[in-house]
Amino acid sequence: MNPPDYLDEIEDGSSEDVLDDKLKMAQEKSDDAYQKALSSTTVIAEFNQRKIRLPGFIVPLDFDDEQIITKFLLVPFFGACIHLPPPPPNQIIFATYEPGLTLDDLSDAFFVEGTIFTEIKESDLATSAYSMTIDRVLPYEED
């Protein structure tokens, strides 16, 4: 879906140019399909409590003094939530990985394996419509 024309009319740096709460924006423009897509929390209920393997990029949320990450967002493209606005909540997974991991480069993609849940989680960076308890993190490799 292409962005609606009215977005071209927003002046850079204006108060309308701030993307701080997509869910609120979607509620204000409840008839706007584009805004609804940006804030969708629609999930696939059949995925709840299912073991899955999924590729994505890691956005650290919680780490210790040694930079071991135990909570992160798994997002579908590099830069999401850091350099670019977050994807819709139903494309973000709030992940917990108790052994923790370290990252050499945020632009590296990974496969994560674990149990997914259909629940909304809030963080400072984004809202996610899924959460996941991670069992294993593997480097991404194309088949």
Secondary structure by P-SEA (a helix, b strand, c coil): cccccccccccccccccccccaaaaaaaacccaaaaaacccccccccccccbbbbbbbbbccccccccccbbbbbccccccccccccccccccbbbbccccccccccbbbbbbbbbbbbbbbcccccccbbbbcccccccccc
